[in-house]
Amino acid sequence: MRQHTHPFVPYRPDRYDEAEMVRRGKDFVSFLDRRRSVRFFSDEPVPRACIDLAVAAANTAPSGAHLQPWKFAVIGDAETKHRIRLAAEEEERVNYEGGRIPPEWRAALARLETDSDKSFLDVVPWIVVCFAEKSTAMPDGSLRKNYYVNESVGIACGLFIAALHAMGLSTLTHTPNPMGFLTEICERPGNERPYILFPVGYAAPDCEVPDLTRKPLTEAIAETPTPHRPA
């Protein structure tokens, strides 16, 4: 038995035979492959408990030194949602109409048909803003530095998205640039920065999404060279 300086507990994850592993893996891939980013939402109410569960799922993410450098601001009142919409659209108008988006990025976005209109932010029952904590305020007033913040928060946001999909809800990874207005509107401290804005709700009954395909596995996997063994 290894001797530890800090507390450790046993970990015995479930194991399956090969056929069951493959079956479960295929089912999970099929489930996730049905997920799409949505820009057309219903205003139908969504229970707050669902948002809390999605944040709880995000909270299971691995993080640098287990410092969990994230905060999820949950907004449900119409006035604050509207303030966010107006501020987001102001920045997006500069991006789209003011030329802040370079031509290459504009060309990449063309097939999505996005523009500065973010009216869905008024429609969705919830807006959730994930903030990345560059440092975390401690009880004594000091700031603790966090590590691998972008990586940690990105993983947490991925789990948040997957949890929403598991509950039949839709979202969008909206990142109006710059996003400093979210710090002010959500009244977050300076040691946090907005990472992703998530509108959350049911897809509208007449929702449409771009007809896109995901790249095949052969392009997603980078095969490593076969080690050379001397004859």
C-alpha positions, 0 to 999 in steps of 0.5 A, a space after each residue: 500500500 502506497 503511503 500518502 501525505 494527503 488524504 486519498 480514497 479508493 477508486 474502482 471505476 466500472 469495467 466492462 467486457 469489450 463488446 459492452 465497452 464498444 456498445 456503450 461507446 457507440 451509444 454515447 457517440 450517437 447521442 452526442 452526434 445529435 447535438 447541434 448549436 441552436 439560434 432559434 429558441 422557444 420561450 417555454 419555461 425551463 425549470 431552474 433545477 435543470 440549470 443547476 444540474 448542468 452546472 453540477 455536471 460541469 463541476 465534475 470536470 478535471 482541473 489544474 491542481 483541482 482548483 476548479 477555476 470557474 463560476 457560472 452566473 445564471 440569469 433568468 430575469 427579463 431586464 438583465 437578459 435584455 441588457 445583455 442582448 443590447 450590449 452583445 449586439 453593440 459589440 457584434 455590430 462592430 464585428 459584422 458591420 464595422 469590419 472588426 471581423 477579418 475577411 477570412 473569419 467572415 468567410 468561415 462564418 458565411 455558411 452559418 449565416 450569423 449576424 449581429 442580431 442576437 434577439 434569441 437572448 431575449 427569448 430564452 428562459 435562461 442565460 448562463 455565463 461561465 466566468 474563468 477565474 484567473 485567481 480565486 478570492 480566499 477567505 482571508 482576502 488574498 488571491 490564490 493563483 489558478 493553473 491551466 485555467 483555459 483548459 480547465 474551464 473549457 472542459 467544464 463548459 463541454 460537460 455543461 453542454 453535454 448535460 443540457 443535451 442529455 436533458 433535451 435542452 439546447 444552447 449555443 456557445 456565444 462569445 461576443 468579442 470583447 465580452 467585458 460588458 458581462 463582468 459589469 452586468 453580472 457584477 463579477 470581480 476583476 479576478 474573473 473574466 467572461 469565457 462563454 455566454 450560453 443561452 439555454 432553452 428548448 429549441 423553437 418548434 420551427 428551429 433550423 440549423 445549418 446542414 453541416 457534417 462533422 469531419 470523419 474519424 480518419 481526419 480527427 485521429 492523428 496517427 503516430 509513426 510506427 517505432 523503428 526497430 533495428 533488424 
